Amino acid sequence: MNKQVFWSLTDKTKFDLKTSFLSKAEQAVYDGFRFDLRRNSFLAGRWVAKGLIQQAVSLDCSYGEISILNESSGKPYALVEGELLESVISISHAGKWAAAALSVDGLRVGMDVEVVTPRQGSFVADYFTSREFEILEDQSENYDRNVTLIWSVKEATLKALGLGLRLDTRKVWVDSLDLPQERNSVGWNRLSLGAIEGVWDGYWRQIEEAVLVCVADSQIGSEVELVRV
């Protein structure tokens, strides 16, 4: 039986977001941010995540009754009318994009969106494995995109592990960026990755000037189905 991961992506420049959809707890977090960039990113992330939760779980409640907070590790969790929603949620934002992924099947999931940005060779030397360096050399025509993509895979996987960037990024590694496509991942490219814990399925797609990555627990005998809402 397939396990579903619901996902959503929003161009935040198309919305004039106000704070009225935040819960009281979220408003307190928002008020603690000093800079507009951080505030705007927080709003966009909550907006896309609440819409995702509302549609994927078919909730009959307002955005204000959904509260997305963070554990001390930074990992987000959702409350609906004060009750914990049994789910795993991942939120990301970069440039004009805000993205979120949600699992209600018990899968650990991580999503990351990154704007393709040129990076110096020292960045690769400090954070990438020797195998990843080989991938970059073999596919040099897409060097900047692939550096960004590999970095995004690391970010998404560390989110799924609940560790963030506290862990050495070489403890998550990419083996291949171009596995054959699965039937349930239409529009996504598959990739092969590993990590210090767990077995993972990885997917990526290019969105204009950015890359979007989703990783989830690998399921023996079944596929992960990515469902956009």
C-alpha angles and dihedrals in degrees: 000000000000120000115220129223113191118208141179136189126195135188098224093198088073093064132065094210121200128188095247093100093056122102118236091259092050091047089056090053091047092051089055093063115095100196130064093224092059092044093050092048090050091051094048093048093050092045095054093041094050092049089050093050094045094052100036094049095033094234122183097211140095126262088250090062090057114077122190112194135164134246118230087266090058094251111141126233132180133232120195113200087339096309123113112251109224097232146100117241132184126190131192138171135183132159108335094338132097120182139177138183128199135193124188093171096078094262119143106233137183130189129189134176120195133179110234105254131173111247131191123252090250089066091059092044092052101043110021133078125238090254091054089050088055091052090053091050093046093049099035094146088074096036101138093043093048094048088052091044095051090047090050091052089054092049093048093048094047088051090052090050090050091235106105119190093326087096125074103266090224088070084077115055140180119224100178138001098200115054118156113280120257122228092241096049099066110168092019130099117223125228137185119236142162137202140186089262134029134005116271142199115211132200134178141178136180117243110190105288095355141067124227121205131189125184128182140171110285112245120213110226095007141067132235109243115209110211121189116212 
